Amino acid sequence: MAKTPSKPPARPAPKPAAKPAPRQTSPKMSTLGAKVMNGYKPTRAEQVSMAASLVSQDQTKGQNSRTK
């Protein structure tokens, strides 16, 4: 009696990709942002740091097209 080849078990359907968690602003950036909103003039280094933090949290890749 010969064995018949059996089918391998079916794999379950892959789960849809979960949304990445929103990025958190560091306490240092949050404090600096609050100071700037209250009239504090940030140094060049602080401006660069805030800009980098803002860009790193952008979840939409590329530029949005603006329509008039």
QUIRALIN-V437843 format. One record per residue. RES is the residue in three letters. SS is DSSP state (A for helix, B for strand, O for the rest). OMEGA is omega as a letter, one per 30 degrees, with the letter a starting at -180 (none if undefined). NEAR is the number of other ideal C-beta (glycine too) atoms within 12 Angstrom. Layout:
# QUIRALIN-V437843
RES;SS;OMEGA;NEAR
RES;SS;OMEGA;NEAR
This chain:
# QUIRALIN-V437843
MET;O;a;3
ALA;O;l;4
LYS;O;l;5
THR;O;a;6
PRO;O;l;6
SER;O;l;6
LYS;O;l;7
PRO;O;a;6
PRO;O;a;6
ALA;O;l;6
ARG;O;l;7
PRO;O;a;6
ALA;O;l;6
PRO;O;l;7
LYS;O;l;6
PRO;O;a;6
ALA;O;l;6
ALA;O;l;7
LYS;O;l;7
PRO;O;l;8
ALA;O;l;8
PRO;O;a;9
ARG;O;a;14
GLN;O;l;12
THR;O;a;18
SER;O;l;16
PRO;A;l;11
LYS;A;l;15
MET;A;l;24
SER;A;l;15
THR;A;l;18
LEU;A;l;26
GLY;A;l;22
ALA;A;l;16
LYS;A;a;17
VAL;A;l;19
MET;A;l;12
ASN;O;l;11
GLY;O;l;8
TYR;O;l;15
LYS;O;a;11
PRO;O;l;21
THR;O;l;13
ARG;A;a;10
ALA;A;l;11
GLU;A;l;20
GLN;A;a;18
VAL;A;a;14
SER;A;l;22
MET;A;l;28
ALA;A;l;19
ALA;A;l;15
SER;A;l;22
LEU;A;a;17
VAL;A;a;14
SER;A;a;15
GLN;O;l;18
ASP;O;a;15
GLN;O;l;13
THR;O;a;9
LYS;O;l;7
GLY;O;a;7
GLN;O;l;7
ASN;O;l;8
SER;O;a;7
ARG;O;l;5
THR;O;l;4
LYS;O;none;3
